[in-house]
Amino acid sequence: METSNTDGLREQLIMTDPEFRELAREHGRYEARLSELSALQFPNDEEQLEEVTLKKKKLAVKDQMHDIMLRHQNASASAH
């Protein structure tokens, strides 16, 4: 997927697909919390574990979003 096409498709899906929109919001929440955690100079064990867990969750959400984008692209290609 080309970046410009990917960005456009992502924006379109955020506006039209409720599942994709919720995944994008969730991804953003994980990103924001990871930024907070990475800013900590001396994170404790709990914060370190939370960071690892959030990275895994964020990646899983990104994979789900990518799958939706591929399905949408394949459906569009089949329609032509």
TILOBA-696177 format. One record per residue: residue number from 1; residue in one letter; chain; x, y, z of N, C-alpha, C, O in turn. Coordinates in steps of 0.001 Angstrom, whole numbers. Layout:
BEGIN
+-----+-----+-------+---------+---------+---------+---------+----------+---------+---------+---------+---------+---------+---------+---------+
:   n : res : chain :  n.east : n.north :    n.up : ca.east : ca.north :   ca.up :  c.east : c.north :    c.up :  o.east : o.north :    o.up :
+-----+-----+-------+---------+---------+---------+---------+----------+---------+---------+---------+---------+---------+---------+---------+
: NUM :   A :     A :       X :       Y :       Z :       X :        Y :       Z :       X :       Y :       Z :       X :       Y :       Z :
...
+-----+-----+-------+---------+---------+---------+---------+----------+---------+---------+---------+---------+---------+---------+---------+
end
This chain:
BEGIN
+-----+-----+-------+---------+---------+---------+---------+----------+---------+---------+---------+---------+---------+---------+---------+
:   n : res : chain :  n.east : n.north :    n.up : ca.east : ca.north :   ca.up :  c.east : c.north :    c.up :  o.east : o.north :    o.up :
+-----+-----+-------+---------+---------+---------+---------+----------+---------+---------+---------+---------+---------+---------+---------+
:   1 :   M :     A :     844 :   -1192 :       0 :       0 :        0 :       0 :     886 :    1251 :       0 :    1815 :    1360 :     800 :
:   2 :   E :     A :     597 :    2168 :    -882 :    1330 :     3419 :    -918 :     879 :    4297 :     235 :    -280 :    4251 :     648 :
:   3 :   T :     A :    1806 :    5101 :     754 :    1514 :     5921 :    1921 :     366 :    6895 :    1676 :    -525 :    7010 :    2517 :
:   4 :   S :     A :     367 :    7598 :     541 :    -700 :     8569 :     289 :   -2053 :    7871 :     165 :   -3053 :    8363 :     687 :
:   5 :   N :     A :   -2089 :    6731 :    -520 :   -3332 :     5972 :    -630 :   -3756 :    5439 :     731 :   -4939 :    5452 :    1072 :
:   6 :   T :     A :   -2782 :    4970 :    1503 :   -3061 :     4431 :    2833 :   -3646 :    5504 :    3735 :   -4627 :    5263 :    4439 :
:   7 :   D :     A :   -3044 :    6696 :    3716 :   -3549 :     7793 :    4554 :   -4971 :    8178 :    4160 :   -5818 :    8406 :    5023 :
:   8 :   G :     A :   -5227 :    8248 :    2867 :   -6562 :     8596 :    2394 :   -7582 :    7536 :    2765 :   -8692 :    7855 :    3190 :
:   9 :   L :     A :   -7207 :    6281 :    2605 :   -8106 :     5185 :    2962 :   -8361 :    5177 :    4455 :   -9486 :    4952 :    4901 :
:  10 :   R :     A :   -7312 :    5423 :    5227 :   -7455 :     5457 :    6691 :   -8469 :    6537 :    7095 :   -9365 :    6287 :    7901 :
:  11 :   E :     A :   -8318 :    7716 :    6534 :   -9236 :     8813 :    6856 :  -10665 :    8477 :    6422 :  -11619 :    8757 :    7148 :
:  12 :   Q :     A :  -10809 :    7880 :    5247 :  -12132 :     7496 :    4769 :  -12771 :    6478 :    5721 :  -13950 :    6593 :    6059 :
:  13 :   L :     A :  -11994 :    5492 :    6148 :  -12534 :     4464 :    7039 :  -12863 :    5020 :    8418 :  -13822 :    4578 :    9050 :
:  14 :   I :     A :  -12080 :    5978 :    8889 :  -12384 :     6614 :   10177 :  -13757 :    7291 :   10102 :  -14517 :    7281 :   11070 :
:  15 :   M :     A :  -14061 :    7875 :    8947 :  -15339 :     8570 :    8798 :  -16502 :    7616 :    8535 :  -17633 :    7913 :    8920 :
:  16 :   T :     A :  -16248 :    6475 :    7885 :  -17361 :     5636 :    7442 :  -17510 :    4298 :    8146 :  -18583 :    3697 :    8088 :
:  17 :   D :     A :  -16466 :    3812 :    8811 :  -16505 :     2479 :    9415 :  -16396 :    2582 :   10935 :  -15326 :    2905 :   11451 :
:  18 :   P :     A :  -17495 :    2311 :   11669 :  -17475 :     2452 :   13132 :  -16424 :    1569 :   13806 :  -15792 :    1994 :   14773 :
:  19 :   E :     A :  -16232 :     358 :   13313 :  -15238 :     -534 :   13918 :  -13831 :      46 :   13740 :  -13040 :      71 :   14683 :
:  20 :   F :     A :  -13531 :     506 :   12538 :  -12221 :     1089 :   12263 :  -12012 :    2351 :   13100 :  -10929 :    2574 :   13640 :
:  21 :   R :     A :  -13054 :    3169 :   13202 :  -12975 :     4411 :   13981 :  -12638 :    4111 :   15439 :  -11793 :    4782 :   16031 :
:  22 :   E :     A :  -13292 :    3110 :   16018 :  -13027 :     2747 :   17413 :  -11611 :    2205 :   17573 :  -10942 :    2506 :   18561 :
:  23 :   L :     A :  -11151 :    1413 :   16615 :   -9777 :      900 :   16675 :   -8765 :    2056 :   16595 :   -7751 :    2044 :   17293 :
:  24 :   A :     A :   -9039 :    3038 :   15754 :   -8144 :     4195 :   15632 :   -8107 :    4981 :   16940 :   -7045 :    5444 :   17358 :
:  25 :   R :     A :   -9258 :    5132 :   17583 :   -9298 :     5823 :   18881 :   -8494 :    5057 :   19929 :   -7718 :    5637 :   20689 :
:  26 :   E :     A :   -8698 :    3749 :   19951 :   -7984 :     2905 :   20908 :   -6473 :    2994 :   20663 :   -5695 :    3093 :   21611 :
:  27 :   H :     A :   -6069 :    2959 :   19413 :   -4660 :     3077 :   19051 :   -4101 :    4409 :   19558 :   -2992 :    4462 :   20089 :
:  28 :   G :     A :   -4870 :    5469 :   19393 :   -4453 :     6797 :   19866 :   -4314 :    6863 :   21372 :   -3391 :    7493 :   21889 :
:  29 :   R :     A :   -5241 :    6208 :   22089 :   -5151 :     6182 :   23558 :   -3891 :    5441 :   24005 :   -3193 :    5885 :   24917 :
:  30 :   Y :     A :   -3608 :    4323 :   23367 :   -2391 :     3580 :   23705 :   -1154 :    4423 :   23418 :    -219 :    4456 :   24218 :
:  31 :   E :     A :   -1152 :    5094 :   22289 :     -17 :     5938 :   21905 :     204 :    7048 :   22943 :    1339 :    7316 :   23338 :
:  32 :   A :     A :    -882 :    7684 :   23375 :    -769 :     8769 :   24355 :    -210 :    8254 :   25683 :     669 :    8882 :   26273 :
:  33 :   R :     A :    -714 :    7127 :   26146 :    -232 :     6566 :   27413 :    1224 :    6110 :   27284 :    2006 :    6271 :   28221 :
:  34 :   L :     A :    1591 :    5548 :   26141 :    2984 :     5146 :   25939 :    3914 :    6359 :   25959 :    5039 :    6271 :   26451 :
:  35 :   S :     A :    3454 :    7474 :   25432 :    4252 :     8706 :   25471 :    4465 :    9151 :   26914 :    5561 :    9567 :   27291 :
:  36 :   E :     A :    3407 :    9058 :   27715 :    3521 :     9407 :   29138 :    4526 :    8495 :   29837 :    5375 :    8957 :   30600 :
:  37 :   L :     A :    4420 :    7210 :   29570 :    5305 :     6248 :   30225 :    6756 :    6427 :   29778 :    7670 :    6306 :   30593 :
:  38 :   S :     A :    6973 :    6710 :   28510 :    8346 :     6871 :   28024 :    8993 :    8149 :   28561 :   10218 :    8268 :   28581 :
:  39 :   A :     A :    8172 :    9096 :   28993 :    8694 :    10345 :   29547 :    9150 :   10181 :   30997 :    9841 :   11049 :   31531 :
:  40 :   L :     A :    8771 :    9085 :   31628 :    9172 :     8854 :   33016 :   10671 :    8552 :   33074 :   11181 :    7711 :   32334 :
:  41 :   Q :     A :   11359 :    9253 :   33965 :   12800 :     9054 :   34065 :   13141 :    7722 :   34736 :   14067 :    7026 :   34318 :
:  42 :   F :     A :   12382 :    7375 :   35782 :   12631 :     6132 :   36505 :   11320 :    5365 :   36689 :   10750 :    5371 :   37780 :
:  43 :   P :     A :   10842 :    4711 :   35638 :    9583 :     3968 :   35772 :    9744 :    2784 :   36724 :   10776 :    2113 :   36739 :
:  44 :   N :     A :    8698 :    2544 :   37517 :    8739 :     1397 :   38413 :    8383 :     126 :   37634 :    8080 :     181 :   36442 :
:  45 :   D :     A :    8423 :   -1000 :   38316 :    8167 :    -2282 :   37649 :    6778 :   -2328 :   37025 :    6605 :   -2839 :   35919 :
:  46 :   E :     A :    5784 :   -1789 :   37742 :    4412 :    -1787 :   37236 :    4302 :    -958 :   35964 :    3635 :   -1359 :   35010 :
:  47 :   E :     A :    4951 :     190 :   35954 :    4916 :     1063 :   34770 :    5661 :     424 :   33593 :    5243 :     571 :   32444 :
:  48 :   Q :     A :    6747 :    -274 :   33871 :    7481 :     -963 :   32808 :    6633 :   -2081 :   32208 :    6608 :   -2266 :   30991 :
:  49 :   L :     A :    5940 :   -2821 :   33069 :    5065 :    -3890 :   32596 :    3910 :   -3305 :   31782 :    3538 :   -3852 :   30744 :
:  50 :   E :     A :    3342 :   -2191 :   32258 :    2257 :    -1536 :   31518 :    2740 :   -1109 :   30132 :    2004 :   -1244 :   29154 :
:  51 :   E :     A :    3954 :    -600 :   30040 :    4489 :     -162 :   28758 :    4599 :   -1342 :   27786 :    4207 :   -1225 :   26625 :
:  52 :   V :     A :    5126 :   -2464 :   28250 :    5267 :    -3644 :   27397 :    3889 :   -4136 :   26952 :    3693 :   -4468 :   25783 :
:  53 :   T :     A :    2945 :   -4182 :   27880 :    1589 :    -4645 :   27576 :     910 :   -3722 :   26564 :     271 :   -4189 :   25621 :
:  54 :   L :     A :    1050 :   -2412 :   26766 :     436 :    -1456 :   25845 :    1034 :   -1543 :   24445 :     320 :   -1397 :   23454 :
:  55 :   K :     A :    2337 :   -1779 :   24361 :    2964 :    -1912 :   23038 :    2374 :   -3106 :   22292 :    2128 :   -3030 :   21089 :
:  56 :   K :     A :    2149 :   -4202 :   23003 :    1557 :    -5388 :   22378 :     118 :   -5121 :   21952 :    -292 :   -5509 :   20858 :
:  57 :   K :     A :    -650 :   -4455 :   22821 :   -2042 :    -4141 :   22490 :   -2114 :   -3190 :   21304 :   -2945 :   -3357 :   20411 :
:  58 :   K :     A :   -1232 :   -2188 :   21301 :   -1220 :    -1208 :   20213 :    -899 :   -1890 :   18886 :   -1510 :   -1579 :   17864 :
:  59 :   L :     A :      50 :   -2810 :   18898 :     400 :    -3540 :   17688 :    -766 :   -4409 :   17210 :   -1023 :   -4501 :   16010 :
:  60 :   A :     A :   -1467 :   -5045 :   18150 :   -2621 :    -5876 :   17776 :   -3711 :   -5025 :   17128 :   -4319 :   -5440 :   16140 :
:  61 :   V :     A :   -3959 :   -3842 :   17678 :   -4963 :    -2936 :   17110 :   -4526 :   -2473 :   15722 :   -5337 :   -2397 :   14799 :
:  62 :   K :     A :   -3244 :   -2166 :   15586 :   -2737 :    -1743 :   14280 :   -2932 :   -2856 :   13249 :   -3299 :   -2588 :   12105 :
:  63 :   D :     A :   -2686 :   -4096 :   13653 :   -2897 :    -5236 :   12749 :   -4367 :   -5355 :   12347 :   -4671 :   -5629 :   11186 :
:  64 :   Q :     A :   -5273 :   -5154 :   13295 :   -6710 :    -5212 :   12987 :   -7086 :   -4117 :   11995 :   -7848 :   -4353 :   11057 :
:  65 :   M :     A :   -6545 :   -2918 :   12208 :   -6821 :    -1805 :   11302 :   -6288 :   -2121 :    9903 :   -6948 :   -1840 :    8903 :
:  66 :   H :     A :   -5110 :   -2696 :    9844 :   -4509 :    -3046 :    8553 :   -5369 :   -4082 :    7835 :   -5576 :   -3984 :    6625 :
:  67 :   D :     A :   -5865 :   -5066 :    8567 :   -6738 :    -6084 :    7968 :   -7997 :   -5458 :    7368 :   -8415 :   -5826 :    6270 :
:  68 :   I :     A :   -8590 :   -4525 :    8081 :   -9794 :    -3843 :    7574 :   -9455 :   -3069 :    6304 :  -10223 :   -3077 :    5342 :
:  69 :   M :     A :   -8311 :   -2405 :    6306 :   -7901 :    -1634 :    5131 :   -7683 :   -2561 :    3930 :   -8078 :   -2230 :    2812 :
:  70 :   L :     A :   -7063 :   -3710 :    4157 :   -6852 :    -4662 :    3063 :   -8169 :   -5199 :    2531 :   -8346 :   -5318 :    1318 :
:  71 :   R :     A :   -9093 :   -5523 :    3425 :  -10416 :    -6005 :    2999 :  -11094 :   -4964 :    2139 :  -11665 :   -5281 :    1096 :
:  72 :   H :     A :  -11028 :   -3707 :    2584 :  -11665 :    -2622 :    1851 :  -11014 :   -2444 :     474 :  -11711 :   -2252 :    -523 :
:  73 :   Q :     A :   -9688 :   -2507 :     421 :   -8995 :    -2367 :    -862 :   -9356 :   -3527 :   -1796 :   -9602 :   -3320 :   -2984 :
:  74 :   N :     A :   -9387 :   -4739 :   -1254 :   -9731 :    -5899 :   -2080 :  -11161 :   -5803 :   -2590 :  -11436 :   -6158 :   -3736 :
:  75 :   A :     A :  -12070 :   -5327 :   -1751 :  -13466 :    -5162 :   -2168 :  -13559 :   -4103 :   -3262 :  -14317 :   -4265 :   -4218 :
:  76 :   S :     A :  -12802 :   -3031 :   -3129 :  -12803 :    -1966 :   -4144 :  -12210 :   -2466 :   -5455 :  -12703 :   -2127 :   -6531 :
:  77 :   A :     A :  -11167 :   -3260 :   -5370 :  -10519 :    -3789 :   -6571 :  -11443 :   -4781 :   -7271 :  -11477 :   -4835 :   -8500 :
:  78 :   S :     A :  -12186 :   -5560 :   -6504 :  -13114 :    -6537 :   -7087 :  -14290 :   -5863 :   -7773 :  -14850 :   -6403 :   -8727 :
:  79 :   A :     A :  -14665 :   -4684 :   -7291 :  -15808 :    -3963 :   -7849 :  -15481 :   -3348 :   -9210 :  -16377 :   -3028 :   -9991 :
:  80 :   H :     A :  -14199 :   -3190 :   -9477 :  -13802 :    -2556 :  -10761 :  -13677 :   -3538 :  -11841 :  -13355 :   -3174 :  -12972 :
+-----+-----+-------+---------+---------+---------+---------+----------+---------+---------+---------+---------+---------+---------+---------+
end
